[in-house]
């Protein structure tokens, strides 16, 4: 995993790590630089205080988010693994798992980036309608 981390400097975020969201400060502290908006093949789930996404194939299944460039990928991903509850030594017990994904940028360009998907044993039965967690939050009725 560390060898891969050194090669990929990009991270795609779709939930609370996005700009203006609750955990974005973690990316800001690492000096991550916003590059573009984009989307990945997948579907979103409401986990309460944050979302999770799972990869899916097929038309109409997208998750909207933001692409960031990490300054020190190996170091930064270790820190973000802690934030996301990912243990590379025990991915089957992690709420989220880190993987490489193809991101379609708003310009139409494709690139590779890290993403934190919901782990195989994590919850996530309540699907979020639409592709965009931030837009869904803005429409959601207060609890």
SULPEGI-V30490 format. One record per residue. N is the residue number from 0. PHI is phi in radians with two decimals (999 if undefined). BURIAL is I if it has 24 or more other C-alpha atoms within 12 Angstrom, else O. Layout:
N,PHI,BURIAL
N,PHI,BURIAL
This chain:
0,999,O
1,-1.14,O
2,-1.08,O
3,-1.10,O
4,-1.06,I
5,-1.20,O
6,-1.50,O
7,-1.86,I
8,-1.73,I
9,-1.95,I
10,-2.35,I
11,-1.79,I
12,-2.14,I
13,-2.23,I
14,-2.21,I
15,-1.29,I
16,-1.54,I
17,-1.17,I
18,-1.01,I
19,1.43,O
20,-1.80,I
21,-1.00,O
22,-1.86,O
23,-1.06,I
24,-0.96,O
25,-1.09,I
26,-1.19,I
27,-1.09,O
28,-1.09,O
29,-1.43,O
30,1.35,O
31,-1.12,I
32,-1.93,O
33,-1.12,I
34,-1.92,I
35,-2.97,I
36,-1.55,I
37,-2.88,I
38,-2.68,I
39,-2.28,I
40,-1.26,I
41,3.00,I
42,-2.42,I
43,-1.73,I
44,-2.32,I
45,-1.52,I
46,-1.91,O
47,1.80,O
48,-1.47,O
49,-2.77,I
50,-1.71,I
51,-2.42,I
52,-2.32,I
53,-2.20,I
54,-1.27,I
55,-2.52,O
56,-1.71,O
57,1.99,O
58,-1.15,O
59,1.43,O
60,-1.80,O
61,-2.33,I
62,-2.21,I
63,-1.55,I
64,-2.96,I
65,-2.27,I
66,-1.83,I
67,-2.14,I
68,-1.73,I
69,-1.54,I
70,-1.34,I
71,-2.27,I
72,-0.91,I
73,-1.04,I
74,-1.13,O
75,-1.10,I
76,-1.20,I
77,-1.08,I
78,-1.12,O
79,-1.20,I
80,-1.00,I
81,-1.11,O
82,-1.06,I
83,-1.54,I
84,1.22,I
85,-1.81,I
86,-1.93,I
87,-1.03,I
88,-1.43,O
89,-2.54,O
90,-1.04,I
91,-1.18,O
92,-1.79,O
93,-1.57,I
94,-1.15,I
95,-2.13,I
96,-2.18,I
97,-1.59,I
98,-2.59,I
99,-1.53,I
100,-2.49,I
101,-1.49,I
102,-1.92,I
103,-1.70,I
104,-1.32,I
105,-1.07,O
106,-1.35,O
107,1.70,O
108,-1.23,O
109,-1.75,O
110,-2.59,I
111,-1.74,I
112,-2.71,I
113,-1.35,I
114,-2.53,I
115,-1.86,I
116,-1.53,I
117,-1.06,I
118,-1.19,I
119,-1.10,O
120,-1.85,O
121,-1.41,I
122,-1.19,O
123,2.14,I
124,-1.56,O
125,-1.60,O
126,-1.30,I
127,-1.59,I
128,-1.21,O
129,1.59,O
130,-1.79,I
131,-2.18,I
132,-1.10,I
133,-1.09,I
134,-1.15,O
135,-1.11,I
136,-1.08,O
137,-1.13,O
138,-1.49,O
139,-1.15,O
140,-1.32,O
141,-1.06,O
142,-1.49,O
